[in-house]
Amino acid sequence: MPEGGKRGVLVVEDDTDLRLLFGLMLTAAHFQVYEAADGIAGLKVLEDHPGAIDLVLTDLGLPGLGGVELISRVRAAKPSVKIIGTSGFGSKNVREMVLRAGADEFFSKPFSMGEVIEKVKTMTQ
């Protein structure tokens, strides 16, 4: 577990403002927050902090390594890590694809930030 016994959350989001907002809100909710702007950087953060990350919150539309592939790789490498996918493309097919890739939950943008934070809290208890 990360410093101070806090649960660790990795936010992988290419939209800087949204990534920072998630970071601020999760920090205020007493999580240790790690951030990455793309899938490759997200995998590197996971590698650099073994055992520190309890949940990955990732956008699907990432540059380079996309969110669905990131979800698959995280699930294969760290089966106990919880995963939430988010996307601006909120069709039923996208949700099913994300869950099949290994995510535990999916939120379609626009979403309630409070709802996502509450889900993170529930999933990391």
Order of alpha helices (4+ residues) and beta strands (2+ residues): beta-alpha-beta-alpha-beta-alpha-beta-alpha-beta-alpha
